[in-house]
Structures are given as C-alpha cells and as structure tokens.
Amino acid sequence: MKEKQLRSLGKTDLLNIMRMQEEEIERLGAENRALSERLAQRVLIMEDAGSIAEASLRIGGVMQAAQESANIYLESLRVMESESRLRMEKKEEELSRRAEEILRDAEQRAAARETLERQTVEELWRDFRNRVDRFVKAHTELDDMIRGNPIFAQQELPADGGGEEA
C-alpha cells in the first residue's frame, strides 16, 4: 500500500494490518528457523561428507603409503635373495675348486706312496734275492739240487729281482 492509503485507514484497520504483518513475521520467522535448521543439517551433512571424503582420502593415502612400503619391502627381499644366490654360487664354486685341489693332492700323494711302496718292495726283493743267493752258494749241495731239479731248471729267477717268471 501506498502512504496515502495508509493515512486514510482507521485504527482498527491499521491494527488488523499490523496483526497480519505480525503473523506474517512470525510465520516467516518460523520458516526462517526451519530453513536455518535444514541448512545447519545440510552443513553438518556436508561437513560429515567432507570429513568422510577427507577420511577416505587419508585412508587412500595411508593405503598408498602402505602399498609403496610393501613394494619397497618386496624389492629389498628380491635384492637380498639375488645377493644370497650369488654368494651361494660363489661358495659352491669355491667348494668345488677346493674339492678338486684336495682330490688332486690325494691322487699325487697316492701316486707318491705307490712309487715309494714299489721301490721298497723292489729293495726288499733284491735284498731277499741276495740273501737267498748267498745262502744257496753257501750250501753248494742245495745249489746243485736246485739247479738239477727240472722244475727249477725250466724257470729262472729274474735278474732284476722282480720275482716274476720268465
């Protein structure tokens, strides 16, 4: 309404208008409070959603960090396994080399011992042969008996003392 129209109205009309406006103000206030409550609830929901989203992002970040840590750990295990495998291969090569050295050394010692034993046997045989020859010469009748025996006549003792039949 315009100001002129308001001046022409009576007190009762003005009171009615004021009362209607007061009711309108109360209604709008109630509506305002209701909308404010709804807005507050939406803000809470938005904050919660933001908190949930942030929490989700944080959890995602934690999960990503955990995955990265797991990847680093697995890679370190692979490196350790590789290094361990290389050390084992080197150790196997070293042990194989040492085993070959021990085997060669044992073969050389066995050959040396065999040579020494052969020489010792040959020396003992020569010594035995010399003693037998001296004994037989000292006992001429035994020498004649041995040389006259057809068994011994067919066989001659080797001159080298090897004890092998000719």
TAKAWO-V49572 format. One record per residue. RES is the residue in one letter. SS is DSSP state (2 for helix, 1 for strand, 0 for the rest). PSI is psi in whole degrees, 0 to 359 (999 if undefined). Layout:
res | ss | psi
RES | SS | PSI
RES | SS | PSI
//
This chain:
res | ss | psi
M | 0 | 156
K | 0 | 163
E | 2 | 322
K | 2 | 316
Q | 2 | 322
L | 2 | 324
R | 2 | 330
S | 2 | 348
L | 0 | 156
G | 0 | 173
K | 2 | 320
T | 2 | 317
D | 2 | 318
L | 2 | 319
L | 2 | 321
N | 2 | 318
I | 2 | 317
M | 2 | 318
R | 2 | 319
M | 2 | 321
Q | 2 | 323
E | 2 | 317
E | 2 | 319
E | 2 | 319
I | 2 | 317
E | 2 | 317
R | 2 | 314
L | 2 | 323
G | 2 | 315
A | 2 | 316
E | 2 | 319
N | 2 | 315
R | 2 | 317
A | 2 | 315
L | 2 | 323
S | 2 | 318
E | 2 | 316
R | 2 | 319
L | 2 | 316
A | 2 | 318
Q | 2 | 318
R | 2 | 322
V | 2 | 316
L | 2 | 315
I | 2 | 317
M | 2 | 319
E | 2 | 316
D | 2 | 317
A | 2 | 319
G | 2 | 319
S | 2 | 318
I | 2 | 317
A | 2 | 316
E | 2 | 316
A | 2 | 318
S | 2 | 316
L | 2 | 318
R | 2 | 316
I | 2 | 318
G | 2 | 319
G | 2 | 319
V | 2 | 316
M | 2 | 319
Q | 2 | 316
A | 2 | 320
A | 2 | 319
Q | 2 | 317
E | 2 | 318
S | 2 | 317
A | 2 | 319
N | 2 | 317
I | 2 | 316
Y | 2 | 315
L | 2 | 320
E | 2 | 318
S | 2 | 324
L | 2 | 320
R | 2 | 317
V | 2 | 315
M | 2 | 320
E | 2 | 317
S | 2 | 314
E | 2 | 319
S | 2 | 318
R | 2 | 318
L | 2 | 317
R | 2 | 319
M | 2 | 318
E | 2 | 317
K | 2 | 319
K | 2 | 319
E | 2 | 317
E | 2 | 316
E | 2 | 316
L | 2 | 320
S | 2 | 317
R | 2 | 316
R | 2 | 321
A | 2 | 318
E | 2 | 318
E | 2 | 316
I | 2 | 318
L | 2 | 314
R | 2 | 316
D | 2 | 316
A | 2 | 319
E | 2 | 319
Q | 2 | 316
R | 2 | 319
A | 2 | 317
A | 2 | 317
A | 2 | 317
R | 2 | 319
E | 2 | 317
T | 2 | 314
L | 2 | 318
E | 2 | 320
R | 2 | 317
Q | 2 | 319
T | 2 | 316
V | 2 | 317
E | 2 | 318
E | 2 | 314
L | 2 | 321
W | 2 | 316
R | 2 | 317
D | 2 | 315
F | 2 | 315
R | 2 | 316
N | 2 | 318
R | 2 | 317
V | 2 | 316
D | 2 | 316
R | 2 | 319
F | 2 | 315
V | 2 | 319
K | 2 | 326
A | 2 | 335
H | 0 | 86
T | 2 | 323
E | 2 | 326
L | 2 | 322
D | 2 | 317
D | 2 | 321
M | 2 | 319
I | 2 | 316
R | 2 | 334
G | 2 | 343
N | 0 | 127
P | 2 | 333
I | 2 | 313
F | 2 | 334
A | 2 | 326
Q | 2 | 336
Q | 0 | 135
E | 0 | 140
L | 1 | 139
P | 0 | 146
A | 0 | 333
D | 0 | 353
G | 0 | 16
G | 0 | 346
G | 0 | 16
E | 0 | 150
E | 1 | 148
A | 0 | 999
//
